[in-house]
Amino acid sequence: AKVRSRFSMAFSVLCRRLFATGLRPIYARQGTSSLFSEFKSIMDEDLLRDLSSDASHSLDPRDRLRNEEQTETPYDSLAIAHVKATYNNTIVTITDSAGKTLTWASGGSEGFKNAKRGTTFAGQSAGTAAAKKAFGKGIAKVRVKVKGLGPGRQASLKGLQMGGLD
């Protein structure tokens, strides 16, 4: 099963390279199944092993995205989103990497009163509001620290994403 999955990935890489070079019209009439059978007849296990171990390209397209994300911003210099989720309220504070507060929002500051401040919807709206304020100050990526067991714990993270932060 492992060889078959590696084979399928190698086939998809080959198809992408062929289509990028302009061979698409020839194989579009035949369909990918005939191309797959042709590829299968000429591909052996040694060639597949060489293709998968080649460091110049990866069979997994997500590797390229991971490498781009790692080169963008060091983890220590990212802004921090602190989420404090209690049973009565959810407070989202966004600080710079040194811990200086840039913006904050809570269920109460979003207009929820009394017991409604502790709901998931209030936590989500607090996260969205804090994210929009931070995005306005030029912050696009944050690392997140979460405290507490309140109902707004997960919802505030969703709100941060909905507000435009990564």
HULIN-V754531 format. One line per field, one symbol per residue. psi: psi as a letter, one per 30 degrees, with the letter a starting at -180 (. if undefined). burial: I if it has 9 or more other ideal C-beta (glycine too) atoms within 8 Angstrom, else O. Layout:
psi=???
burial=???
This chain:
psi=eeeeeeeeeeeeeeeeeeeffggeeefeeflfeeeeeeeeffkleeeeeeeffkfflkfjffeeeeeeeefdkkefgllkjkjjjlfflkkjkklaffgkkelllleefggklbfffgleeeeeeeeeeeeeeeefggkfkllkkkklglfgeeeeeeeeeffgk.
burial=OOOOOIIOIIIOIIIOOIIOOOOOOOIOOOOOOIIIOOIIOOIOOOOIOOIIOOOOOOIOOOOOOOOOOOOOOOOOOIIIIIIIIIOOIIIIIIIOIOOOOIIIIIIOIIOIOOOIIIIIOIIIIIIIIIIIIIIOOOIOIIOIOOOIOIIIIOIIIIIIIIIOIO
